[in-house]
């Protein structure tokens, strides 16, 4: 018995990965063009939950391209929701612009996030930061990589293994004011126990940051599937340990990420300070 993917599966995953990279790059160009032309801005769940016409245009572009290249695949997008497929077992999970507030403000920390699932398992992923030209990608069992314009690509190897008292963590906050206040209280309890904290505004890029070793730990929840589907594969393929709390797996309810040697200690601390709320 072997858990190695078959040659057909490897070929399929390679195709899905190529599509994800190409579409993330092209969608990023579209996002920048729409940003330069001026944005129409609205709100969703709260006054701080921003959506722009660019979010909707980029997702529509991705859905149309996937329909042309992969007719029959299912799609889940942040803006347009779920569209069922024809039973091929492939589903694309799309976040057209993760970090919309940053995008709106011109802060260069937002992402196009694309993940391809086969029978519920993410097998290929790409997260692109159009503002920097950086593109993170991964395929199941093939590692995680960062491409930067004009430079050789390099493999991502995850974070340091350092004591929590020295660790730099990343996190994010809810759009809901009451939940955000609880999260702020959790951060207050954490700051005296860890090295420092970063808040960038994009869960997808935070997961890529821990894959690259730019932070030592990451935690956040709840989130949408589209926020984390691609970033979790990139992190996992870089050797990052991913977990939920109370014995649950990482997922939209809660994600904790750290070096494998530190994940148990990290999740214990997050539980102690009430991070899941």
For each residue, the residues with C-beta under 8 A, 3 or more apart:
1:
2:
3:
4: 141
5: 9 10 13 140 141
6: 9 10
7: 10 11
8: 11 12
9: 5 6 12 13 118 123
10: 5 6 7 13 14
11: 7 8 14 15
12: 8 9 15 16 118 123
13: 5 9 10 16 17 116 118 123 124 139 140 142
14: 10 11 17 18 124 139
15: 11 12 18 19
16: 12 13 19 20 90 116 118 123 124
17: 13 14 20 21 116 123 124 125 126 137 138 139
18: 14 15 21 22
19: 15 16 22 23 66 69 70 116
20: 16 17 23 24 114 115 116 124 125 126 137 230
21: 17 18 24 25 126 135 137
22: 18 19 25 26
23: 19 20 26 27 62 65 66 114 126
24: 20 21 27 28 112 113 114 126 127 128 135
25: 21 22 28 29 128 135
26: 22 23 29 30 61 65
27: 23 24 30 31 58 61 62 96 112 114 128
28: 24 25 31 32 112 128 129 130
29: 25 26 32 33 130
30: 26 27 33 34 54 57 58 61
31: 27 28 34 35 54 58 96 97 103 110 112 130
32: 28 29 35 36 130 131
33: 29 30 36 37
34: 30 31 37 39 52 53 54 57 58
35: 31 32 39 54 103 106
36: 32 33
37: 33 34
38:
39: 34 35 52 53 54 104
40: 52 53
41: 50 51 52 104
42: 50 51 52
43: 46 47 48 49 50 51
44: 49 50 51 175
45: 49 175 176
46: 43 49 175 176 177
47: 43
48: 43 101 175 177
49: 43 44 45 46 175
50: 41 42 43 44 100 101 104
51: 41 42 43 44 55 56 79 100
52: 34 39 40 41 42 55 56 97 100 103 104
53: 34 39 40 56 57
54: 30 31 34 35 39 57 58 96 97 103
55: 51 52 58 59 78 79 96 97 100
56: 51 52 53 59 60 79 80 96
57: 30 34 53 54 60 61
58: 27 30 31 34 54 55 61 62 96 97 112
59: 55 56 62 63 77 78 79 80 94 96
60: 56 57 63 64 80
61: 26 27 30 57 58 64 65
62: 23 27 58 59 65 66 77 92 94 96 114
63: 59 60 66 67 75 77 80 83 94
64: 60 61 67 68
65: 23 26 61 62 68 69
66: 19 23 62 63 69 70 73 75 92
67: 63 64 70 71
68: 64 65 71
69: 19 65 66
70: 19 66 67 73 90 92
71: 67 68 86
72: 85 86 87 88
73: 66 70 85 86 88 90 91 92
74: 82 83 84 85 90 91 92
75: 63 66 82 83 85 91 92 94
76: 81 82 83 91 92 93 94 225 226
77: 59 62 63 80 81 82 93 94 95 96 226
78: 55 59 94 95 96 224 226 227
79: 51 55 56 59 96
80: 56 59 60 63 77 83
81: 76 77
82: 74 75 76 77
83: 63 74 75 76 80
84: 74
85: 72 73 74 75 88 90 91
86: 71 72 73
87: 72
88: 72 73 85
89: 118 119
90: 16 70 73 74 85 116 117 118
91: 73 74 75 76 85 116 117 120
92: 62 66 70 73 74 75 76 114 115 116 117
93: 76 77 113 114 115 116 117 122 225 226 229 230
94: 59 62 63 75 76 77 78 113 114 115 226
95: 77 78 98 111 112 113 114 204 224 226 227 230
96: 27 31 54 55 56 58 59 62 77 78 79 112
97: 31 52 54 55 58 100 103 110 111 112
98: 95 110 111 112 113 127 202 203 204 205 226 227
99: 102 103 109 110 111 200 201 202 204 205
100: 50 51 52 55 97 103 104 110
101: 48 50 104 105 201
102: 99 105 107 108 109 110 200 201 202
103: 31 35 52 54 97 99 100 106 107 110
104: 39 41 50 52 100 101
105: 101 102
106: 35 103
107: 102 103 110 201
108: 102 129 131 132
109: 99 102 129 131 200 201 202 205
110: 31 97 98 99 100 102 103 107 129 130 131 201 202 205
111: 95 97 98 99 127 128 129 130 202 204 205 208
112: 24 27 28 31 58 95 96 97 98 126 127 128 130
113: 24 93 94 95 98 125 126 127 204 226 227 229 230 231
114: 20 23 24 27 62 92 93 94 95 125 126 127 230
115: 20 92 93 94 122 124 125 229 230 233
116: 13 16 17 19 20 90 91 92 93 122 123 124 125
117: 90 91 92 93 120 121 122 123 229
118: 9 12 13 16 89 90 121 123
119: 89
120: 91 117
121: 117 118 140
122: 93 115 116 117 125 140 229 230 232 233
123: 9 12 13 16 17 116 117 118 139 140 233
124: 13 14 16 17 20 115 116 138 139 140 233
125: 17 20 113 114 115 116 122 137 138 139 229 230 231 233 234
126: 17 20 21 23 24 112 113 114 135 136 137 138 230
127: 24 98 111 112 113 114 135 136 137 204 205 207 208 230 231 234
128: 24 25 27 28 111 112 134 135 136
129: 28 108 109 110 111 132 133 134 135 205
130: 28 29 31 32 110 111 112 133
131: 32 108 109 110
132: 108 129 148
133: 129 130 148 149
134: 128 129 146 147 148
135: 21 24 25 126 127 128 129 146 147 148
136: 126 127 128 144 145 146 147 156 208 211 212 231 234
137: 17 20 21 125 126 127 144 145 147 234
138: 17 124 125 126 142 143 144 145 233 234 236 237 238
139: 13 14 17 123 124 125 142 143 237
140: 5 13 121 122 123 124 233 237
141: 4 5 237
142: 13 138 139 237
143: 138 139 155 156 237 238
144: 136 137 138 155 156 211 233 234 235 237 238
145: 136 137 138 153 154 155 156
146: 134 135 136 153 154 156 208 212
147: 134 135 136 137 153
148: 132 133 134 135 151 153
149: 133
150:
151: 148
152:
153: 145 146 147 148
154: 145 146
155: 143 144 145 238
156: 136 143 144 145 146 208 211 212 213 234 237 238
157: 213 238 239
158: 210 211 213 235 238 239 240 259
159: 210 213 215 216 217 240 258 259
160: 167 213 216 259
161: 259 261 262
162: 166 167 195 216 262
163: 166 167
164: 167 193 194 195 217 262 265 266 269
165: 193 194 195
166: 162 163 195 216
167: 160 162 163 164 194 195 216 217 258 262 266
168: 194 195 196 197 198 215 216 217
169: 190 194 195 196 197 198 215 216 217 218 219
170: 197 198 199 200 206 209 210 215 217 218
171: 183 187 197 198 199 206 218 219 220
172: 199 200 201 202 203 206 220 223
173: 180 183 184 199
174: 179 180 183 222
175: 44 45 46 48 49 180
176: 45 46 179 180
177: 46 48 180 181
178: 181 182
179: 174 176 182 183 277
180: 173 174 175 176 177 183 184
181: 177 178 184 185
182: 178 179 185 186 274 277
183: 171 173 174 179 180 186 187 277
184: 173 180 181 187 188
185: 181 182 188 189 274
186: 182 183 189 190 273 274 275 277
187: 171 183 184 190 191 197
188: 184 185 191
189: 185 186 192 193 273 274
190: 169 186 187 193 194 197 269 273 275
191: 187 188 194 197
192: 189
193: 164 165 189 190 269 273
194: 164 165 167 168 169 190 191 197 217 269
195: 162 164 165 166 167 168 169 216
196: 168 169
197: 168 169 170 171 187 190 191 194
198: 168 169 170 171 209 215
199: 170 171 172 173
200: 99 102 109 170 172 205 206 209
201: 99 101 102 107 109 110 172
202: 98 99 102 109 110 111 172 205 206
203: 98 172 206 207 220 223 227 228 231 255
204: 95 98 99 111 113 127 207 208 227 228 230 231
205: 98 99 109 110 111 127 129 200 202 208 209 231
206: 170 171 172 200 202 203 209 210 215 218 220 231
207: 127 203 204 210 211 218 228 231 232 234 235 240 255 257
208: 111 127 136 146 156 204 205 211 212 231 234 235
209: 170 198 200 205 206 212 214 215 218
210: 158 159 170 206 207 213 214 215 216 217 218 235 238 240 257 258
211: 136 144 156 158 207 208 231 234 235 237 238 240
212: 136 146 156 208 209 238
213: 156 157 158 159 160 210
214: 209 210
215: 159 168 169 170 198 206 209 210 218
216: 159 160 162 166 167 168 169 195 210 258 259 262
217: 159 164 167 168 169 170 194 210 256 257 258 262 266
218: 169 170 171 206 207 209 210 215 255 256 257 258
219: 169 171 254 255 256 257 266 270 275
220: 171 172 203 206 223 254 255
221: 244 252 253 254 255 275 276
222: 174 252 253 254
223: 172 203 220 227 228 252 255
224: 78 95 227 228 252
225: 76 93 228 229 252
226: 76 77 78 93 94 95 98 113 229
227: 78 95 98 113 203 204 223 224 231 252
228: 203 204 207 223 224 225 231 232 250 251 252 255
229: 93 113 115 117 122 125 225 226 232 233
230: 20 93 95 113 114 115 122 125 126 127 204 233 234
231: 113 125 127 136 203 204 205 206 207 208 211 227 228 234 235
232: 122 207 228 229 235 236 242 250 255
233: 115 122 123 124 125 138 140 144 229 230 236 237
234: 125 127 136 137 138 144 156 207 208 211 230 231 237 238
235: 144 158 207 208 210 211 231 232 238 240 242 257
236: 138 232 233 239 240 242
237: 138 139 140 141 142 143 144 156 211 233 234
238: 138 143 144 155 156 157 158 210 211 212 234 235
239: 157 158 236 260
240: 158 159 207 210 211 235 236 257 258 259 260
241: 257 258 259 260 262 263
242: 232 235 236 249 250 255 256 257
243: 248 249 250 256 257 263 267
244: 221 247 248 249 250 251 253 254 255 256
245: 248 254 256 267 270 271 275 276
246: 271 276
247: 244
248: 243 244 245 251 253 254
249: 242 243 244
250: 228 232 242 243 244 254 255 256 257
251: 228 244 248 254 255
252: 221 222 223 224 225 227 228
253: 221 222 244 248 276
254: 219 220 221 222 244 245 248 250 251 275 276
255: 203 207 218 219 220 221 223 228 232 242 244 250 251
256: 217 218 219 242 243 244 245 250 263 266 267 270 275
257: 207 210 217 218 219 235 240 241 242 243 250 263
258: 159 167 210 216 217 218 240 241 262 263 266
259: 158 159 160 161 216 240 241 262 263
260: 239 240 241 263
261: 161
262: 161 162 164 167 216 217 241 258 259 265 266
263: 241 243 256 257 258 259 260 266 267
264: 267 268
265: 164 262 268 269
266: 164 167 217 219 256 258 262 263 269 270
267: 243 245 256 263 264 270 271
268: 264 265 271 272
269: 164 190 193 194 265 266 272 273
270: 219 245 256 266 267 273 275 276
271: 245 246 267 268 274 275 276
272: 268 269
273: 186 189 190 193 269 270
274: 182 185 186 189 271 277
275: 186 190 219 221 245 254 256 270 271
276: 221 245 246 253 254 270 271
277: 179 182 183 186 274
